[in-house]
Amino acid sequence: MKFLFFKMLVVWRRMRHGMQARYMDRHDVGRQLEVLMRRIDPAASWHERANWMIDVAEWLRHRPAVSLLDRQAWHQVRRQRLAIMLDWLDQHRDVRRAVQNALQKTLREATGPELFSTTGLPHEPGFFGELTERLARLILPRHLSPTDLSSLFTAMFPDPDDAAWLLELDNELLQRLWKLMADDGISHMYWQQIEEAITYLTTTVVADGISPAFRQRLEPKMPMRATPFLALRREMEAWLRAQPGDLGALRSVRMLVAVCHAQTDRIYAHLDEYGVSVSLVYRVERMRAHLQRIGRLIDVRSGVPGPVISPAVPGMVARPAALAGAGRMQLLLCDLISAHHHRDSVRGLMRRSFALLARKMVERNADHREQAIARDGAGYRRVMRAGLVGGAVIAATALVKQSLSTLGVVHFVDGALASLNYAASFLLIAALGGVLATRQPAVTAPALASRMGDLDADGMRELIAESGQLLRSQSAGIFGNLLAVIPVTAALCALGWFALGSQPMPANEARQAIAALSLVGPTPLYAALTGVLLWLASLAAGFADNWFALRRVREVVSNHRRLVHGLGAMRAQRCAAWLERNVATIAGSLSLALLLGLAPVVAAFFSLPLDIRHVTLAAGALTAAVFSLGWETLMTPAFWLAAGGVAVTALLSVAVAFACALALALRSRDLPRRARNIAMRAVLRRFVVRPLFFILPQKKDAAVQDDAGEDEDDNDEGEGGAREDDPQPRLASAERGQDMHVQATRHVA
């Protein structure tokens, strides 16, 4: 047993340290090189030689777990190791000859343009196919293939920092390394592979560019033969047939690459206006990546590379001197390493593909729910009146739910009936112009995030005022719901008592209902879960609205032959306009009803003791239970614990829904975290100083005096944060610079 334990320990250490354990335990660099270099055998199999090349790369970038050197110092250490290795090989000519033969034989056998055309690029035709492939690459080990040099390349440089120290190698080391690895035959072979990669990437760009999904979204409309994508194919073929130094053909190709890149900006503008498709966003991102790689390969083939900024090293600019084949290949390989580590990420793929969709969804929610924000006393009273309507409907909903629970049906049927009850109630509230308070935060938080796009020190007061108006709207809606649901529930219970002579619920069930709503128990957890469900329903509403715009359902309905024949042209157009205005409300109501009704059923299927706690439904159930037990229940501790649970339910459900919606809205706008923290601290400071500012309506005179009195404090806080961290000016200037860049690109196109 002891022997087995030590054997497993040895195997674990070998797997942890990898192949470096053979030589990294020796402190003598010469001895390390002696062991490493004499392992090579030119007659060995391709996989053995490839693994040896990976070991050499690991030796060059090896860094101990504990080190006092910074990043730049380790770059210098790696350059010194490369120089020492080349000097050692010059001193041992027999080993150098074996190493050179093995390297050149390995590079000759690994053929194919995949290194330049697939490394770091999304190459699956669809989003979910690319997602599946990247998930498989995370789980399955990498396979080294003699016909795919990209697998060997990515295995040799698994660290994103490799691009930085490779880019800092001087010309002398590059020339010595190039002479060791390649000859004229290998140079000519990889030169042809670069041309093949350009042809492959150009073909994929043309195939996407002339597809109907792209051409229908380009403005102005043009015939297929007049699109810049087909022109790019013709000019690229002419340039590849010509000499690399043909400046006229080179300028024409580069101009068309820029024009095709500008066409992707127009597609994004169309998506931003008419709806977003995740599949189409992925294809646009794929085209942009292919066009960028084509530009890199054009620079290598033309032999006149301009200054190239490495994504892995911000601010580092490559030397624009005229380099030979080694220098040009150095810039390309650094770009391949950076692209591989920036694009070979599941999280990055999902963030890039869903960012535009998330922004469009929250913007549509903000547009549709802008009227739900109380901006003055009249708006506060309007929201409260709408809350009264919603509370009256929910009172009947709570009693119907209680009646359905006494039928004794199976759990799924009970959940389905509850969902139908909620759906009818929510749709009726929307038809009557009412408000369900807990649904407001998830659909009005994007309105607050839209104000943070141009946030600076001067806009801090406007942000605080907007947040106060938003939270006062939630308070007005909740007050309206509670002021209506309690008396209406009591009135309906009394009506049933006098008309039918029965109580709303038996005494035992009433006591259980009061105990279930107690503050001491799982009520806070259930309230937070309900807030998440409210947020998910708002996402469903935004998704439905985006789908309606993307599929152009309004045009389809207004021009449908049967509808036009049956209703007439004007009525068909009115029907389409009504659907466009209310599709988000209908989808949000139905999805929220399904979530509230079926979530407890699904949780029970997995034996999870979860339930929902909606503030208006809880208040109605508490009122019905008190009516059943008698008004003396108001004097018991159990009632006041249940009342506290209702208050906590209102607070947590609103807070969780608002936090989830605001977080998604802020992420969709790519605001820096430091800017978000400064804004949140300013709002929290106002809430601590004057909490009633976020609850009760503000008079105009009081609001003016309050703004004048606290203007200096808010400006000091905002300007202090700007002077200390200075995120807002940089944010605004960066956005202005990006907009100018986009406008300049479109003007050139």
N, C-alpha and C positions, 0 to 999 in steps of 0.2 A: 504493500500500500504506500509505503514511504517512497519507494523507488518510482511508482507511478505518479506520485505527486510532484517529485522533482523533474520527472520527464515532461509533465504538462507545463511546469514552470519554464523549462527551457524552450519548449515550443511556443509558449506565449511571448517570451522575450524576443524570439526570432521573428515572430509575426509583428510584434510591436515596432521593432527597430528595422525590419526589412533586411535587404541585402547589405546595408551599410555595416551591419554587425560583423562582417568578415574583416573589415579593415579600419573602421572608425574607432576601435578600441585602442589603436596604436597612436601615440602622440607624435611620432616621427612622420612628417609629411612625405619624405622620400620613401620610407617603408610602405606607407599607404599606397603611393603610386606604384611601387614595385609589385605589390600584391594585386592591385587593380589592373594594371596594364598587361601583366603577363598572363592574365586569365583569358585574353582574347585568342581566338583560333579562327583564322579566315576560312578553314574548311568546315567549321561547325554549321549547324542548321541556322536558318534565318531567325527563328525565335530566340535561340541562344545569343546570337549577335545583337538582336534588338534589345534583349534584356541587359546585355552588357552596356549598351549605349544609355539605357535608363539609369544603370548604376553610376556611370560617369556623370550624368547630369545631377544625380542625387549627391554625389561627392562634391560637385562644384557649389551647390547651393546649401549644403548641410549647415545647419545652425543649431547649436546646443539649446537645451530647454531653458537654461539660465545664462544670460549674457548681459553685460553692461554696455555693449555697443549699440548705437542707434541704427536706424535703417540705412542711412547713407554710408556708415562705416562698414556694414555688412556687404553693401554693394562693392566697396573697395576690396574687401576680403575675397569676394568671389572673382573679381578681376585678377587679383594676385594669384589665386589658385589656378586660373586658366593659364596665366603666363608661366607659372611654375610647371604645369603639366606640359606645355609646349616646349619649354626649355629641357625638361627631363627627357622628352621624346627625341629632341635634337641630339642629346648626349648618348642615347641608346638607339643607334641606327637600326639594329635588327628588330627591336620592339616597334619602332616607328614604322618600319616597312610592313610588319604584320598588322598594326593598327590601321594604317592607310589602306591596305588591301581589304580588310574587313569592312571598314566604313564605306568605301566606294562600292564594294560588292553588295552591301546592304541597300545602299541608295539606288543602285541600278535595278535590283530586284523589286523594290517597292515602286511600282509604276502607277500612273493614273493621276488625273488632275484634281482628285478629291481634296487634296491638301489645301488648294487655293479656292475651291468652289464650294466646299461644304463645312470647313472648319469654322465654328462659331456662327454659322448662319442657319436660320430656320429653313428647312427644305421640305417639310411635309406640306401637302396642299391645303390642309385644313387645320383649324385650331386644336380640335380634340385629338387628331392624329399626332400633332406635335407634342401636346401635353402627355399623351400616352407614351410616346417614345422617350421623353425626358424622364418620366417617372420610372420607366424600365431601366434607363441608364443609371439612375440613382440606386436601384436595387441590384441589378446584375453587374458583375465585374466587367471591366473593359477587355475586349478581345483584340489582340494584336494580329493584324492581317497583312501578309506580304503584298497584297494588291491594294492596300489602303494606307498610304503614308500618314494620313491624318491621325489614325489611332496611335501610331508610334510617336508622332509629334505631341499630341495632348498628354501622353503618358510621360514624356520627358520633361514637360513643363506644366506640372499640375498646380503651381502657385501663381496667383495673379501678379506677384511682385517680380516674376522672372522677366517680364517685359521691360521693367525699369532698368535692371542691371545689364540686360542684353543691349539696350539702347545706348548705354554709356560706354560700351567698348570702343576703343580707339581704332583707327584705320590699320595700324600695324598688327594688332591682334586679329582683326578681321581677316586680313590678307593671309596671315599664317594659318588660321583655322580653315580658311577656304582652300588653301593649297593642300591641307591635310585631308580634307573630306571629298573634294571634287576635282575633276579634270575637265578637259574640253568636251568630252563626250557627255558627261553628266550635266554640264552647263547647258549644252545644246538640247538635251532631253527635257530638262526642266523649263527651258525657255519655250519649247513646244507645249508643255503642259500648261504654262501660263496662258498661252494663246487659246488652248482648248478650254480652260476655265473661263476665259472671257466670252468665248462662244456659247458655252453652256449657260452662264449667268444672263447673257443678253437674250437668249432664247426664252428663259423663264420670265424675264421682265416683259418681253413682247407678248408672251402667251397671256399674262395677267393684264397687260395694258389694253389689249384688244378684246378682252372678254366683255360680254354685255353688262356684267355687274359694274365694271369700271367705266365703260363708255357712256352708260346712261346717267352717270353722275358727274360728267365733265361738262364744263361750260366754257365757251360756247360749243354747241353741238357741231360735230364735223364728221365727214365720212371716214370709214376705217382706214382708207389709204392715205388720208391726210393727217392721221394721228402722228405725233412725234415718235411713237414707239416703233412703227414700221420704218420710219426714216432712220431711227437709231440702228436698226438691223442692217439697212443698206449701207450706211456710212461706216458701221463697224466692220462689215465684210470688206469694204474698199480699203479701210485703214490696215486691216490684217494682211491684205494682199500687198500693200505698199511697204516701203521701207520704214523702219521705226523712226527715222529722222524726218519724215514728211510732215512739216509743221502745219501745212494747210489741212491735211486730213486729220491731224491730231486736234487742231482747234475745232474742227467741225464735230468730231466725236465728243469732245468735252462739253461743247455747247449743248448738244442733244442730251447728254446725261443730265446736265443742269435743268434743261427744259422738262425732261421726264420726272425729275425730282420735284419740280414745281407743280406738275400735274397731281402728285400725291397730296400737296397742300390744298388744291381745289377739291379733291375728294373728301378730305377732312372737313373742309368748310361745308360741303353738301351734307355730310353726315351730321355735323353740328346743328344744321338747320332742319333737316327732314327726318332725323332718327338715326340711331346707331345700331350696327350689326357687329357682333363680336367676331364672326367669321370674316367679314369684310375688313375690319380693323386689323386683324391678324395678317390678311393678305397685303394690305397697304404697308404694314410694318415690314413684312417680308420683302416687298419690292424695294422699300427704302434701304434696307440692309444690303440687298443685292446691288443696287446702284452705287452705294458707297464702296462696296468691295470692287466693283468694276472700275471705279475711279482709282483705287489703290493699285490695281493690276495695270491700268493704263500708265500710271506714273512709273512703274517698274519697267514696263516694256519700252516706253519712250526714252528712258535713260536720263530724264531731266526731272528728278523729284524735287518738289518744292518743300518748304518747311512743313513738317508733319508734327502735329501735337498728339502725343500718346495719351489715350484715355486712362491708362494705368498710372501715369505720372502727371498730375495736373501742373500745367505751367512749363513743362519740359518740352523744348522745341528741338527737333533733330537738326543737325548741322546741314545747311543747304549746299554744301560743297559737292562738286561733281565726284561721285563715288563710282567705283567699278561694280562688277557683279556682286561682290560681297557686301558692299554698302547698301545697294538697292535691296538685296535680299534681307539684310538686317532690318530695314524699316518695315518690310512686308511681314517678316516673321514676328516682330514685336506687335504689329497690328493684329495678326492672327491670334497671338496669345491673349491679348486684351479682349478681342471679340469673343474668343472661346469662353473666357471666364465671365464676361458680362452678359452673354446670351445663353450660356448653357445652365440656366437657372429656371426652375419651375416657378418660383416666386416672382422672378422678373418677368417671365412670359405672361403670367396671370395679371400682374400689375399693369403692364403695358397694354394688354388686350382689354381689360375691364375698366381702365381709368376713364376713358372717354364715355363709356356707357354709364358709369357711376355718376359722372358729372352731368350728363344729359338727364338722368333720372332725377337727381336732386334739383336741377334747374327747373324741370317741369313741375315737380312738387312745389317748388317755391312760387312759380307763376300761378298755379292753380289755387294755392292757399294763401296768397297775398291778402285777400279780403278777410281772412280769419284773424288778422292781427288788429288789436284795438290800439289805435294811435292817439285817441283822445277820450274825453269823457263820454261823448256820444257813441264812439266805437265800443267802449267798455260796456255801456248799457245794451248796445246791439248784440254783442257776443253773449251777454248774460241772458237776454231774451231768447236767443237761439239755444242757449243751454237749458232754459226752462222747457222748451219744446222737446229737446232731446231727453231730458229727465223724465218728462211725462210718458214718453213712449217706452223708456227703459223700465219704468215702474210696471207697466203691463207685461213687458218681456220677462221680468224677474218672477212674476206670479205664474206666467205660462211655463217657465222653466221648472218651477216648483211642482206644478201639476204634472208635467211630463215625467219628472223623476219618480212619481208614485205609480206609474204604469207597470213597473216591474219587468221591462223588456231587457234584452241582453245589452251589453255595454256598447257595442258598435251601433246598434239601432238607437240607443239613448243618445250617443254622441251625434249621430246624423240628425236626429230630431232637434237636438239643441242647436246644431249648426243652422238648420232651416229656420228656427225661431230667431236666432241672432241675425241671419241674413235679411229676413223680412223686416225686423226692427231697424236695422241700419239703413236699409234702402228707404224705409218710410221716413226716417229722420232726415235723410238727404232730400227726399221729395218735399218735405215740409219746410225745408230751410233751417233745420235744427243743427245743433252741434253736439258731438260726443267729445267731452273735454279731453279724455285720455288719447284720442286720436290726433289731437292738434300738434303736440310737440314733434312727432315724427314727420309731419308734413310741413311744419312752419320753421323748423330749425334750418333747412337749406336757405330760407330767406335771410337769416342772420349770417350764414356763411358767405352768401353772395355779397354782403357788405364788407367782408374782410378781404376781398380781392385787392383793393387799393388801400389797405390799412397803412396809416402812417401816424406820426405824433399828433397831427391836427385832427385826424379822424377818430381818435380815441373816444372823445365825448359822444360822437354820433353812434359809435358802436355800443357804448354803455346805454345810451337812450334807446337804441334799437332792441337791446337785450331786455331792458325794462319793459318796453311795450310788448315784447313777445311773451315774457313770463306773466305780465298782467293779463294778457289774453287767456293764458292757461288758467289763471286764478278765476277770472270771470266765468269761463266755461264750467269749471268745477263747481263754483258757487251756484251757478244756474242749474246744473244737473242735480245737485244735492237739495237745493231749495224746492225742486219740483218732485223728485223721486220719493222723498219721504212723505209729504202730505198726500200725493196721488196714490202711493201704495196703501197708506192707511185708509183713504177713502174707498179704494177698490176692495180692501179687506172688509170694511164695514158694509159695503154694498153686498158682498157675497154672504156676509153673516145674516143680514136682514132678509135677503132674497132667497138664499138656499139653506140658511140655518146651520152652516158648517164653518169651521175655522180654516184658515189658510193652510195650516199644517198641524199634525198631532203634537202633543206636548213634548214627547221624547225627541222627535225630530227638531222641534224648535230649540230645545236645550242643546242638542248637538250642533245646530246651525250657529248658535251664539258661541259655543265653545270653539268651533272651527274658525271663527273670525277673530279669536283672541289675539291680542298683541304678543302674548307670551306663547310662542309656537312657531310653526313654519310659515305664518302669514307673510313676513317680510320676503322670504325666499319666493313664495308664490307670486307676490306682487312684482318682484324684479323679473321673474319669468314672463309675466303678462306684459311688462314693458318691452321685452325682447320681441314678443309676438306682435305687439303694436308696430314696432319698427319694421318687422318682416312684412307686415301687411302694407305699410307705406312703400316698401320696395316693390311689392307686387303691383301696386297702383302705378308707380313710375314706369315699371317694365311694360305694363299694358299700354300706357300712353305712348311710350317709345315705339312699341310694336305697331300701334295704330298709325303713327306717323310714318314709320319705315315702310309699311306695306301699302300706304296711301289708301287706307280704307275709306276715307271720306270721298275721294274721287270714284272709288269702286261703287260705293253705295249711291252716290248722287247720279251716276251714269248707268246704273243697272237697268236693263231693258224691262224686266218684269215690274220693278218698283216704279219706274217712270211711267209705264203703261197703266199700272193700277192706281198710283197716288198722284201722278202728274209730276212735271218737272220741278215746280216750286216746292211741293211737299217733299219730294225726294231729297232736294237740297237741304230743306229744313231738318229732315230726319238725319241726314249725314252730319250737319252742323251740331245737332243735339247729341249725337253719339260722340263726336269729337270733344265736346265740352264735358261730358259726363262719363266717358269710358274709364277715367282714372278713379272716379268716385265709386262706380259700380264694381270695378275690379278690386279696389281696396276694401269695400264692404263685404264682398263675397269671400275674399281671402281671409279677412279678419274673422268672419263668422266660422269658416272652416277651421282655422287655427284654434279659436276659443272652444269650439265644440269637440273637436277630435283630438286635441293635444292631450287631455287627460286619458282618453281611450288608448292612445298610442303608448303613453307612459305606463298605464296599467298592463298593457301587453308585455312590456319588458320588466314588469314587477317594480316599477318606480313609483313611489308615493308622491306624485306631483299633481297639482291642481292649479286652477287659475283663480286670481283675485282681481276682479274688475271693480273699481270703486263704486260705480253706480249700481251694479248688480249686487255688490256686497251690502250697500246701504239699503236697497230694497228688500233683500233677504233678512237683514237685521230688523227692519220695520215690521215685516210680516211675522217674524218670530216673537217680537215683543207684543204684537197684537194678539197672537195666539196664547201667550202665557199670561197676559194681563199687564196693565200699566205699572203695577208694583214692581215689575222686573227692572224698571228704570233705576231703582234704588239698590240693586245688587252689584257687587264688584264685577261679576261676569259680564254684565252689560257694558260697563265702562271700559273693561279690557277689550271688548269687541268694538266699541266706538273708537278706542285708540288704534285698533287694527285697521279700521276703515280709513282713519286719517293717515296712517303709515302706508296703506295701500295706494292712496291718492298721491302721496309724496314720491314713493319709490317707482310706481309705474310711470309717472310723468318724467321723473329724473332719468330713469334708464332709457326710455324711448327717446327723450331729448338728447341724451349723451350719445347714443348709438347713431342717431341721425346726424348730429353735428359732427361727430368724428368722421363719418363717411363723407360728408360734404366738404370738410376741411382737407381730407386726403385727396379727394377728387380735384381740388384746386392746387395741390402741391405747395401749400404754404409751409414755410420753414417752421420747425418745432419751436424755435426761440420766439418767433413772432406770435405764434399761438399762445405760448405760455405768458407773454407779456399782456396780451389781451385778456386772458382768463384771470390773471391776477388783478387787473383793473376792475373787472366785473365783480370778482369776489370781494374786493375791498369796498366797493359801493354797497354790496349786499350786507356786509358786516356793519357798515356805518348806518345805513338807512334801509332796513329790510322791507319796510312798508312801501318803498319805492317800486318793488317788484310784485306787490300784491294788490294795493288799492289804486284807484284812478288818481291821476295828478291834475290839479287845476293849472290853467295856463299861466297865471301869475306866479304860482308857487314853482312851476317848472322853470320859468325864466329866472326867478331869484335863485333857485337851486343851481342852475347852470352857471349863473354869474358868480355865485359864492364858491363853487367848487371847481371853477374853470382853471384856476391857478394850480390847485393840487393835482388835477388830472393831467394838466400839461407838464407839470414837474415830473410826475411819474412816467408819462409817455416819453418826454424828452430825455429824462434820466436814463430810461431803458435804451433809448436810441443812442445816447452818447456812450453808454457803457457797452452795449452789445451791438448797437447800430444795425439791427436786422431790417427795419422798415425802409430806410433810404436805399439800402442795397437791394431790397426786394423790389421796390418801385423802379429803381434804375435798371435792374435786370430785366423786369417785364417790359419796360420801354425799349430796351435794347433788343430784346427778342422780337417785339412787334416790328421794330424798324428793320430787323434782319429779314423777317418774313415778307414785309412789304417790298423790300429791295429785291428779294428773290423773285416775287411775282412780277415786279416791273421788268426785270431782266428777261423772264420767260415771255 
